[in-house]
Amino acid sequence: MLKRRYIILFVLLALFSLYLLISYAVLMIGGRGSNSPPAARQQSGFPDRGPILDRNGRFLAISIRFADVSVWRPSIPKAGNPQRLPCIDEISNELAVILEMTPSEIRGRIDSSETNFLYLKRQIDDSTARRLSALIEEKKIKGVMVQPIVGRIYPEKNLASQVIGFVGDRNRGLEGIEFAFNNVLDGESQVVLTIDTYVQHILEDISERTMKETGAEAVMFVAMDPRSGEILGSASLPDFDPNNFRASDDFSRANRPAHYAFEPGSTFKVFSLAALMDSGAISGNTSFICNGIYTPTRGAQINCLGNHGRVTAREIIIHSCNAGAAYASDHVNSNAFYRLLSDFGFGTRTGAGVPGESAGIFAPSANWSERSKPTIAFGQEISVSAYQILKASTAIANDGILVSPRIVSRIISGDGKTVTEWDNGAPVQLLKPQTARAMRSYMVDTASAGAMGWRAGVQDISIGVKTGTSQMIDDRTKRYSETDFIASCVALLPAESPSLVLYLAIVKPQGAIFGARIAAPAIREAAEALIDYIGIPRGRNPQVTHPPAVNIPASRLPVVETHVPDFTGLSKRVLLPLLLREDINVEIRGDGWVRRQHPSSGTPVTEGMTIILELD
């Protein structure tokens, strides 16, 4: 009886194994090797993915239907087969034109494959996939499959690439917003950023020129509305194209404004002096003597770049006096100074909404040496991110109110009905209004003729600036480098009631290294480009009252319902959502703007119809 049970069990296992074998063969030959048109085959398992948009609704990332072309070699008929089906040479000739490959290239790729299954070409566009499927059916081609997939494209290419990130082979976010909001986007929700594409273009263009002119290793340039904390632009060069992220390296993919922590240098004096004044440790009239050297009662001496004589907080900012800042820090103990600067957000992440944000390096006061407090006062022995500088600047810009930055504006559900605003926390009254106003007036003087930041000055508008130059740590010696520096500049405008904060940092410039020399001019150029766009009034120009929000006219995709609309003049980027339609087929040919379309506008729309748009 027991032996009989074993026999039955063995037979059942054998039948099950045979079933698995047959199922696998059907999958490879009849499923993966199917020659039926795309609609009849199983769709890719990749989920649809919601778009990422800028604040004005421009697509920064969008899903689009592609197809992979694969080959199952055992299904390719031999030459002279009884059914007279196309063999490998005929197949290579037939596919060459559509796939834009040579017959020998196709034949070579198939012949040289070490596996029976191979990809012949990946991510062909939807119209090419339809043409190829029709050819396969017409010519009865065996062994070649067209598998529809949902892919991801980035219409603006390198623009804000480190912020947006990218997806991997299975449409999963790997970096940036794509990674941080992967589950949200997989749910087909839309993530709307605070980034303005126009502002981002300006910052990246200026950053690129600055990097070339200075021979710098990298450049960071950020812009923010201090009233709301909305980051309008966040440039990091070098950058990369997320459409081809495999061609990039870690250095070009780094989102430096959020990830990179560095010693800020003299721009930090704005915050250290504001903290000391607001605490009552010093006033605007408290004076110090700078003879070119800070001489503490204990600890090492600190050199100043000049002999500034008697200085108050105003002169410390205008002349960027290290000795004056160090003497000012003597008026408060280390614990209090640490607490005051921590309240600005130094030493903690800003929570702007990007993954991997740095908290910087700000050691607790218990770990400080005798030299730490005066050194921190002028921007050494503390490392910060560009986003932390933005956050701290809001307290100066907003009459003492600290606002956290944010790069995500809102999340819109897949059905468009639910909108979730990104919460960047409640504003905090950090400084007294008079402290912030005093500091802004010092920064305005810094941008005046003859002062350190005069190259950042803008005609017809008040701008407050502070420049900085910091030595970098040599990774080999762990000491300050004699050759590597970071030049920077922070700006608030208009100074009376700022609606824009700009911050630029140039990493390892060659030749000229001072922020006042190489960072300030780039700040001026960005300010000139953005003032009119944002709607900041100039002093001697006729003024027009602007609404709180700026609406930028943009081309809109016409609705395709009962009749074909006129697509003439629309750009390729605007047309991209049409490729997601399942009720009609849309072929976009060429680049640029629509010059011709077939059928013409006014033609009744029918299910499954093909609309061809020719671009020049």
C-alpha positions as CSV (number, residue, x, y, z in Angstrom):
1,M,0.0,0.0,0.0
2,L,2.8,2.4,1.0
3,K,4.7,1.6,-2.3
4,R,1.6,2.3,-4.3
5,R,1.2,5.7,-2.6
6,Y,4.8,6.5,-3.5
7,I,4.1,5.6,-7.1
8,I,1.0,7.8,-7.3
9,L,3.0,10.7,-5.7
10,F,5.8,10.2,-8.2
11,V,3.4,10.2,-11.1
12,L,1.7,13.4,-9.9
13,L,5.1,15.1,-9.5
14,A,6.1,14.1,-13.0
15,L,2.9,15.4,-14.4
16,F,3.3,18.7,-12.5
17,S,6.9,19.1,-13.8
18,L,5.7,18.4,-17.3
19,Y,3.0,21.0,-16.9
20,L,5.6,23.6,-15.8
21,L,7.9,22.7,-18.7
22,I,5.0,23.1,-21.2
23,S,3.9,26.4,-19.6
24,Y,7.4,27.7,-19.9
25,A,7.6,26.7,-23.6
26,V,4.3,28.4,-24.3
27,L,5.4,31.5,-22.5
28,M,8.7,31.7,-24.5
29,I,7.3,30.8,-27.8
30,G,3.6,31.6,-27.7
31,G,3.8,34.4,-25.1
32,R,7.1,36.1,-25.3
33,G,7.4,35.0,-28.8
34,S,4.0,36.0,-29.9
35,N,3.7,37.8,-33.2
36,S,0.3,39.2,-32.5
37,P,-0.2,43.0,-32.5
38,P,0.4,44.9,-29.2
39,A,-3.2,45.0,-28.2
40,A,-3.5,41.3,-28.1
41,R,-0.4,40.7,-26.0
42,Q,0.0,41.0,-22.2
43,Q,1.0,44.5,-21.3
44,S,4.2,45.2,-19.3
45,G,3.9,44.8,-15.5
46,F,5.3,48.3,-15.0
47,P,2.7,50.6,-13.4
48,D,1.7,53.9,-14.9
49,R,3.5,56.7,-13.1
50,G,2.2,60.2,-12.4
51,P,4.1,63.3,-13.7
52,I,6.4,65.7,-12.0
53,L,5.6,69.3,-12.9
54,D,7.0,72.8,-12.2
55,R,5.0,75.5,-10.5
56,N,3.4,76.6,-13.8
57,G,2.4,73.1,-14.9
58,R,5.3,72.4,-17.3
59,F,6.2,68.7,-17.4
60,L,9.6,67.8,-15.8
61,A,9.0,64.1,-15.8
62,I,6.2,62.2,-17.7
63,S,5.4,58.6,-18.5
64,I,5.2,57.6,-22.1
65,R,4.5,54.4,-23.9
66,F,7.5,52.7,-25.5
67,A,8.2,49.2,-26.6
68,D,11.1,46.8,-26.4
69,V,12.0,44.6,-29.4
70,S,13.2,41.2,-28.4
71,V,14.2,38.0,-30.1
72,W,13.6,34.3,-29.1
73,R,16.2,32.6,-31.3
74,P,14.7,29.0,-31.3
75,S,11.5,30.4,-33.0
76,I,13.4,31.9,-36.0
77,P,12.8,29.5,-39.0
78,K,15.7,28.0,-40.8
79,A,16.4,29.0,-44.4
80,G,14.4,26.9,-46.9
81,N,11.7,26.0,-44.3
82,P,8.6,24.3,-45.8
83,Q,6.3,27.1,-44.7
84,R,8.5,29.6,-46.5
85,L,8.6,31.8,-43.4
86,P,11.2,34.6,-43.3
87,C,14.6,33.3,-42.1
88,I,17.2,35.3,-40.2
89,D,18.6,37.1,-43.3
90,E,15.1,38.1,-44.5
91,I,14.1,39.1,-41.0
92,S,17.2,41.3,-40.7
93,N,16.5,43.0,-44.0
94,E,12.8,43.6,-43.1
95,L,13.5,45.1,-39.7
96,A,16.5,47.3,-40.7
97,V,14.6,50.3,-42.0
98,I,12.1,50.5,-39.2
99,L,14.6,50.0,-36.4
100,E,17.2,52.3,-38.1
101,M,19.8,49.6,-38.0
102,T,21.7,47.8,-40.7
103,P,20.8,44.2,-41.7
104,S,24.3,43.1,-40.7
105,E,24.0,44.8,-37.3
106,I,20.8,42.9,-36.6
107,R,22.1,39.6,-37.9
108,G,25.3,40.0,-35.9
109,R,23.5,40.8,-32.7
110,I,21.3,37.7,-33.0
111,D,24.1,35.4,-34.0
112,S,26.5,36.6,-31.3
113,S,24.1,36.3,-28.4
114,E,25.1,33.8,-25.8
115,T,21.4,33.3,-24.8
116,N,18.3,32.3,-26.7
117,F,16.5,35.4,-25.5
118,L,17.9,38.9,-26.3
119,Y,16.8,42.5,-26.7
120,L,17.3,43.8,-30.2
121,K,16.4,47.4,-29.4
122,R,14.9,49.0,-26.3
123,Q,12.4,51.9,-25.9
124,I,11.3,52.4,-29.4
125,D,8.6,55.0,-29.7
126,D,4.9,54.0,-29.9
127,S,4.4,54.8,-33.6
128,T,7.5,52.7,-34.5
129,A,6.2,49.9,-32.4
130,R,2.9,49.9,-34.3
131,R,4.7,49.9,-37.7
132,L,6.9,47.0,-36.6
133,S,3.9,45.0,-35.2
134,A,2.1,45.4,-38.5
135,L,5.2,44.3,-40.4
136,I,5.6,41.2,-38.2
137,E,2.0,40.2,-38.8
138,E,2.1,41.0,-42.6
139,K,5.3,39.1,-43.2
140,K,4.5,36.3,-40.7
141,I,7.8,36.9,-39.0
142,K,8.5,34.4,-36.2
143,G,10.8,34.8,-33.2
144,V,10.6,38.7,-33.0
145,M,8.5,40.2,-30.3
146,V,7.3,43.8,-29.6
147,Q,6.6,44.2,-25.9
148,P,4.8,47.5,-24.9
149,I,6.2,49.1,-21.8
150,V,5.6,52.3,-19.9
151,G,8.8,54.4,-19.8
152,R,9.8,57.7,-18.3
153,I,11.1,60.7,-20.2
154,Y,12.3,64.1,-19.0
155,P,11.4,66.8,-21.5
156,E,13.7,69.4,-20.1
157,K,16.6,67.0,-20.1
158,N,19.4,68.4,-17.8
159,L,17.2,71.1,-16.2
160,A,17.0,70.6,-12.4
161,S,18.1,67.0,-13.0
162,Q,19.5,66.4,-9.5
163,V,16.2,67.6,-8.0
164,I,14.0,65.5,-10.2
165,G,16.2,62.4,-10.2
166,F,15.4,59.4,-12.4
167,V,13.9,55.9,-12.5
168,G,15.4,52.5,-13.2
169,D,14.5,49.7,-15.5
170,R,11.3,48.8,-13.7
171,N,10.1,52.4,-13.5
172,R,11.1,52.7,-9.8
173,G,12.5,56.0,-8.6
174,L,16.2,55.8,-7.8
175,E,17.2,59.4,-6.9
176,G,15.7,62.8,-6.3
177,I,11.9,63.5,-6.2
178,E,11.4,60.3,-8.3
179,F,12.9,58.3,-5.3
180,A,11.5,60.4,-2.4
181,F,7.9,60.3,-3.8
182,N,8.1,56.9,-5.5
183,N,5.0,55.4,-3.9
184,V,3.0,58.6,-4.6
185,L,4.0,58.7,-8.2
186,D,3.3,55.0,-8.6
187,G,-0.2,55.8,-7.5
188,E,-0.5,58.0,-10.6
189,S,-0.6,61.2,-8.5
190,Q,1.1,64.4,-9.7
191,V,3.9,66.0,-7.8
192,V,4.0,69.7,-8.3
193,L,7.3,71.4,-7.5
194,T,7.9,75.0,-6.4
195,I,10.6,75.2,-9.1
196,D,10.0,77.7,-11.9
197,T,11.4,76.5,-15.1
198,Y,12.3,80.0,-16.3
199,V,14.2,80.8,-13.0
200,Q,15.9,77.5,-13.2
201,H,17.1,78.2,-16.7
202,I,18.5,81.5,-15.6
203,L,20.4,80.0,-12.7
204,E,21.8,77.2,-14.7
205,D,22.9,79.4,-17.6
206,I,24.7,81.8,-15.3
207,S,26.2,78.9,-13.3
208,E,27.5,77.3,-16.5
209,R,29.2,80.5,-17.6
210,T,30.6,81.1,-14.1
211,M,32.0,77.6,-14.0
212,K,33.8,78.1,-17.3
213,E,35.1,81.5,-16.5
214,T,36.5,80.6,-13.1
215,G,37.6,77.0,-13.9
216,A,35.6,75.8,-10.9
217,E,35.0,72.2,-10.1
218,A,31.3,72.8,-9.3
219,V,28.8,75.6,-8.8
220,M,25.6,75.9,-6.7
221,F,23.0,78.6,-7.3
222,V,19.6,78.7,-5.5
223,A,16.7,81.2,-5.5
224,M,13.9,81.3,-3.0
225,D,10.9,83.4,-2.0
226,P,11.7,84.0,1.7
227,R,8.0,84.8,2.5
228,S,6.8,81.3,1.6
229,G,10.0,79.3,1.6
230,E,9.3,78.2,-1.9
231,I,12.5,77.3,-3.8
232,L,12.2,78.9,-7.2
233,G,15.4,77.5,-8.6
234,S,18.1,75.0,-7.5
235,A,21.0,74.7,-9.8
236,S,23.9,72.3,-9.4
237,L,26.7,72.0,-12.0
238,P,28.0,69.8,-13.4
239,D,24.7,68.1,-14.1
240,F,23.4,65.2,-16.2
241,D,20.5,64.1,-18.5
242,P,18.1,61.8,-16.6
243,N,17.0,60.4,-19.9
244,N,20.4,58.7,-20.1
245,F,21.5,58.6,-16.5
246,R,23.8,55.6,-17.1
247,A,26.1,57.9,-19.0
248,S,26.6,60.0,-15.8
249,D,28.6,59.6,-12.7
250,D,28.0,60.2,-9.0
251,F,29.7,63.6,-9.1
252,S,27.3,65.0,-11.8
253,R,24.3,63.5,-10.1
254,A,25.0,65.1,-6.7
255,N,22.3,67.6,-5.6
256,R,24.9,69.8,-4.0
257,P,22.6,72.6,-2.6
258,A,20.9,70.0,-0.4
259,H,23.7,67.3,0.0
260,Y,27.0,69.2,0.2
261,A,28.1,70.6,3.5
262,F,30.9,73.2,3.5
263,E,32.4,76.0,5.6
264,P,30.4,79.1,4.6
265,G,33.1,81.7,5.3
266,S,32.2,85.4,5.8
267,T,28.6,85.1,4.5
268,F,28.0,83.5,8.0
269,K,28.8,86.8,9.7
270,V,25.3,87.9,8.8
271,F,23.8,85.3,11.1
272,S,26.4,85.3,13.9
273,L,26.2,89.1,14.2
274,A,22.4,89.0,14.0
275,A,22.3,86.4,16.8
276,L,24.6,88.4,19.0
277,M,22.7,91.6,18.5
278,D,19.3,90.0,19.1
279,S,20.4,88.4,22.3
280,G,21.6,91.7,23.7
281,A,25.2,90.6,23.9
282,I,26.1,93.5,21.7
283,S,24.3,96.4,20.1
284,G,24.6,98.2,16.9
285,N,26.8,100.8,18.6
286,T,29.2,98.3,20.4
287,S,32.6,98.9,19.0
288,F,35.8,96.8,18.7
289,I,39.3,97.5,17.7
290,C,40.7,95.6,14.7
291,N,44.5,96.0,14.2
292,G,44.6,93.0,11.9
293,I,44.7,90.4,14.6
294,Y,42.2,88.9,17.1
295,T,44.1,88.4,20.4
296,P,42.0,86.4,22.8
297,T,42.7,86.1,26.6
298,R,43.2,82.4,25.9
299,G,43.8,80.4,22.8
300,A,45.5,81.2,19.5
301,Q,45.5,84.5,17.6
302,I,43.4,84.9,14.5
303,N,44.5,87.0,11.5
304,C,42.2,89.4,9.8
305,L,42.4,90.3,6.1
306,G,42.8,94.0,6.9
307,N,43.5,96.5,9.7
308,H,40.0,98.0,10.0
309,G,40.5,100.1,13.2
310,R,37.4,100.8,15.3
311,V,34.4,98.8,14.0
312,T,30.8,98.2,14.9
313,A,28.5,95.5,13.6
314,R,27.9,97.6,10.5
315,E,31.6,97.8,9.6
316,I,32.2,94.2,10.5
317,I,29.6,93.3,7.8
318,I,30.7,96.0,5.2
319,H,34.5,95.2,5.5
320,S,34.0,91.5,6.4
321,C,36.2,91.9,9.5
322,N,37.1,88.6,11.0
323,A,38.7,90.1,14.1
324,G,35.6,92.2,14.8
325,A,33.3,89.2,14.5
326,A,35.6,87.2,16.8
327,Y,35.7,90.0,19.4
328,A,31.9,90.3,19.2
329,S,31.6,86.6,20.1
330,D,33.5,87.2,23.3
331,H,30.4,88.9,24.7
332,V,28.5,85.6,24.9
333,N,29.3,82.2,26.3
334,S,29.7,79.1,24.1
335,N,26.5,77.4,25.2
336,A,24.4,80.5,24.4
337,F,26.2,81.1,21.1
338,Y,25.6,77.5,20.1
339,R,21.9,77.8,21.0
340,L,21.5,81.0,19.1
341,L,22.9,79.6,15.9
342,S,21.1,76.3,16.2
343,D,17.8,78.3,16.3
344,F,18.6,79.5,12.7
345,G,18.5,75.8,11.7
346,F,22.3,75.1,11.5
347,G,23.0,71.5,12.4
348,T,19.6,70.2,11.3
349,R,18.0,69.3,8.0
350,T,15.7,71.9,6.5
351,G,13.0,69.4,5.4
352,A,12.8,71.0,2.0
353,G,11.4,67.7,0.5
354,V,14.5,66.3,-1.2
355,P,16.1,63.0,-0.1
356,G,19.5,62.7,1.4
357,E,19.6,66.3,2.7
358,S,22.6,67.1,4.8
359,A,22.3,68.4,8.4
360,G,25.7,70.0,8.0
361,I,28.4,69.8,10.8
362,F,27.9,71.9,13.9
363,A,29.5,70.3,16.9
364,P,27.8,70.8,20.4
365,S,29.5,73.5,22.4
366,A,30.8,70.9,24.9
367,N,33.1,69.8,22.1
368,W,34.5,73.2,21.3
369,S,38.0,74.3,21.8
370,E,39.1,77.8,23.0
371,R,39.3,78.8,19.3
372,S,35.9,77.5,18.2
373,K,33.6,80.3,19.2
374,P,35.5,83.2,17.6
375,T,36.2,81.0,14.6
376,I,32.6,80.0,14.1
377,A,31.6,83.7,14.3
378,F,33.3,84.4,10.9
379,G,32.3,81.1,9.3
380,Q,34.9,78.4,10.1
381,E,34.6,75.3,12.2
382,I,31.0,74.9,11.0
383,S,29.7,73.3,7.8
384,V,26.4,74.2,6.2
385,S,24.3,73.4,3.1
386,A,23.1,76.0,0.6
387,Y,19.5,75.2,1.7
388,Q,20.5,76.0,5.3
389,I,21.8,79.4,4.2
390,L,18.4,80.0,2.5
391,K,16.5,79.1,5.6
392,A,18.6,81.3,7.9
393,S,18.3,84.2,5.4
394,T,14.5,84.2,5.8
395,A,14.9,85.5,9.3
396,I,16.8,88.4,8.0
397,A,14.4,89.0,5.1
398,N,11.1,88.6,7.0
399,D,11.8,91.0,9.9
400,G,12.9,88.1,12.1
401,I,10.4,85.4,11.0
402,L,12.2,82.1,10.1
403,V,10.6,80.1,7.3
404,S,11.7,76.6,6.3
405,P,12.4,76.1,2.5
406,R,10.3,73.7,0.4
407,I,10.7,72.4,-3.1
408,V,7.4,70.4,-3.3
409,S,4.4,72.6,-3.6
410,R,1.5,70.1,-3.6
411,I,0.5,66.5,-4.5
412,I,-2.6,66.0,-6.7
413,S,-4.3,62.7,-6.6
414,G,-4.6,60.5,-9.7
415,D,-8.3,61.5,-10.2
416,G,-7.4,65.2,-9.8
417,K,-9.8,65.6,-6.9
418,T,-7.5,65.7,-3.9
419,V,-4.8,68.2,-3.4
420,T,-2.3,67.9,-0.5
421,E,-0.2,71.0,0.1
422,W,3.3,70.3,1.2
423,D,3.8,71.4,4.9
424,N,7.1,73.0,5.6
425,G,6.2,73.8,9.2
426,A,5.0,76.9,10.9
427,P,7.0,80.1,10.7
428,V,8.9,81.1,13.9
429,Q,9.6,84.6,15.1
430,L,13.3,84.1,15.7
431,L,14.7,87.7,15.7
432,K,13.3,91.0,16.8
433,P,12.1,93.0,13.7
434,Q,14.6,95.8,14.4
435,T,17.5,93.3,14.4
436,A,16.6,92.0,11.0
437,R,16.1,95.4,9.6
438,A,19.5,96.6,10.9
439,M,21.2,93.6,9.4
440,R,19.5,94.3,6.0
441,S,20.7,97.9,6.1
442,Y,24.3,96.7,6.7
443,M,24.0,94.4,3.7
444,V,22.7,97.3,1.6
445,D,25.8,99.3,2.5
446,T,27.9,96.2,1.6
447,A,26.6,96.5,-2.0
448,S,27.3,100.2,-2.2
449,A,30.2,101.7,-4.2
450,G,33.6,101.0,-2.7
451,A,32.3,98.3,-0.3
452,M,33.1,94.5,-0.5
453,G,30.0,93.6,-2.4
454,W,29.7,96.5,-4.8
455,R,29.9,94.2,-7.9
456,A,26.5,92.7,-6.9
457,G,24.8,96.1,-6.9
458,V,21.7,96.5,-9.2
459,Q,20.6,99.8,-10.6
460,D,17.2,101.3,-9.5
461,I,16.7,98.7,-6.7
462,S,18.1,98.2,-3.2
463,I,19.9,95.0,-2.7
464,G,21.5,93.6,0.4
465,V,24.5,91.3,0.0
466,K,27.2,89.6,1.8
467,T,30.2,87.8,0.1
468,G,32.4,85.1,1.5
469,T,35.6,83.2,0.8
470,S,36.3,80.0,2.7
471,Q,39.3,77.6,2.7
472,M,38.4,74.0,2.1
473,I,39.8,71.1,4.1
474,D,42.5,69.1,2.3
475,D,41.3,65.5,2.4
476,R,44.9,64.3,2.5
477,T,46.4,66.5,5.3
478,K,43.1,67.2,7.1
479,R,44.2,70.8,7.3
480,Y,43.0,73.9,5.5
481,S,44.1,73.9,1.9
482,E,46.3,76.6,0.5
483,T,44.8,76.2,-3.0
484,D,41.2,75.1,-2.7
485,F,38.5,77.7,-1.8
486,I,34.7,78.2,-2.0
487,A,33.6,81.7,-3.1
488,S,30.1,82.7,-2.2
489,C,27.5,85.5,-2.1
490,V,24.1,85.8,-0.5
491,A,21.6,88.5,-1.6
492,L,18.2,89.8,-0.5
493,L,16.1,92.0,-2.7
494,P,14.5,94.4,-2.6
495,A,16.2,95.1,0.7
496,E,13.2,97.0,2.3
497,S,10.9,94.0,2.0
498,P,12.7,91.1,0.3
499,S,10.7,88.8,-2.0
500,L,13.8,87.0,-3.4
501,V,16.9,85.4,-1.8
502,L,19.8,84.4,-4.0
503,Y,22.7,82.3,-2.9
504,L,25.7,81.3,-5.1
505,A,28.7,79.1,-4.1
506,I,31.6,78.4,-6.5
507,V,33.6,75.3,-5.5
508,K,37.4,75.3,-6.2
509,P,37.7,78.3,-8.5
510,Q,41.0,78.8,-10.3
511,G,42.8,82.1,-10.4
512,A,40.6,84.7,-8.6
513,I,39.1,83.1,-5.5
514,F,37.3,85.9,-3.6
515,G,33.5,85.9,-3.4
516,A,33.4,89.6,-3.8
517,R,35.3,89.3,-7.1
518,I,33.7,86.3,-8.8
519,A,30.4,85.5,-7.0
520,A,29.0,89.0,-6.7
521,P,28.9,89.7,-10.5
522,A,26.9,86.5,-11.1
523,I,24.4,87.5,-8.3
524,R,23.9,90.8,-10.1
525,E,23.3,89.1,-13.4
526,A,20.7,86.8,-12.0
527,A,19.0,89.7,-10.1
528,E,18.8,91.7,-13.3
529,A,17.2,88.8,-15.2
530,L,14.7,87.9,-12.4
531,I,13.6,91.3,-11.1
532,D,11.2,92.1,-14.0
533,Y,10.0,88.4,-14.3
534,I,9.1,88.1,-10.7
535,G,7.6,91.6,-10.6
536,I,9.9,93.4,-8.2
537,P,9.5,97.1,-8.7
538,R,12.5,99.3,-9.6
539,G,13.0,102.6,-8.0
540,R,12.9,105.0,-10.9
541,N,10.7,103.0,-13.3
542,P,6.9,103.4,-13.6
543,Q,5.3,100.9,-11.3
544,V,2.4,98.5,-12.0
545,T,0.6,96.7,-9.3
546,H,1.2,93.0,-9.7
547,P,-1.0,90.2,-8.4
548,P,0.5,88.0,-5.6
549,A,0.9,85.1,-8.1
550,V,2.6,85.5,-11.5
551,N,0.9,83.6,-14.3
552,I,3.1,82.9,-17.3
553,P,1.3,82.5,-20.6
554,A,2.0,79.0,-21.9
555,S,0.9,76.9,-24.8
556,R,-1.8,74.6,-23.8
557,L,-2.7,71.2,-25.3
558,P,-6.2,71.5,-27.0
559,V,-8.8,69.0,-25.9
560,V,-9.3,66.1,-28.4
561,E,-13.0,65.1,-28.0
562,T,-15.4,65.0,-30.9
563,H,-13.3,66.8,-33.6
564,V,-9.6,67.0,-34.3
565,P,-8.3,70.4,-33.1
566,D,-5.7,72.6,-34.7
567,F,-2.2,71.6,-33.4
568,T,-0.3,74.1,-35.5
569,G,2.5,75.9,-33.6
570,L,2.5,73.6,-30.6
571,S,5.9,72.3,-29.3
572,K,6.8,68.7,-29.0
573,R,6.9,69.1,-25.2
574,V,3.2,70.3,-25.1
575,L,2.2,67.3,-27.3
576,L,3.7,64.6,-25.2
577,P,0.5,63.8,-23.2
578,L,-1.2,62.8,-26.5
579,L,1.0,59.7,-26.6
580,L,-0.7,58.4,-23.4
581,R,-4.1,58.3,-25.2
582,E,-5.4,54.8,-25.6
583,D,-8.5,55.7,-27.8
584,I,-6.5,57.2,-30.6
585,N,-3.0,56.8,-32.1
586,V,-0.7,59.8,-32.4
587,E,2.5,59.9,-34.4
588,I,4.9,62.8,-33.7
589,R,7.4,63.2,-36.5
590,G,10.5,65.4,-36.2
591,D,11.4,68.1,-33.6
592,G,10.4,71.7,-33.0
593,W,6.8,72.9,-33.6
594,V,3.9,71.5,-35.5
595,R,3.8,72.7,-39.1
596,R,1.5,70.1,-40.7
597,Q,-1.1,67.7,-39.4
598,H,-3.2,64.9,-40.8
599,P,-6.1,64.7,-40.7
600,S,-6.8,68.5,-40.7
601,S,-8.6,70.3,-37.9
602,G,-12.3,69.8,-37.7
603,T,-12.2,66.1,-38.8
604,P,-14.5,63.9,-36.6
605,V,-12.6,61.9,-34.0
606,T,-13.1,58.1,-34.3
607,E,-11.8,55.4,-32.0
608,G,-8.5,54.0,-33.1
609,M,-7.8,56.8,-35.6
610,T,-4.3,57.9,-36.3
611,I,-3.3,61.6,-36.0
612,I,0.1,62.4,-37.7
613,L,1.8,65.6,-36.5
614,E,4.8,66.8,-38.5
615,L,7.3,69.1,-36.6
616,D,9.9,71.5,-38.0
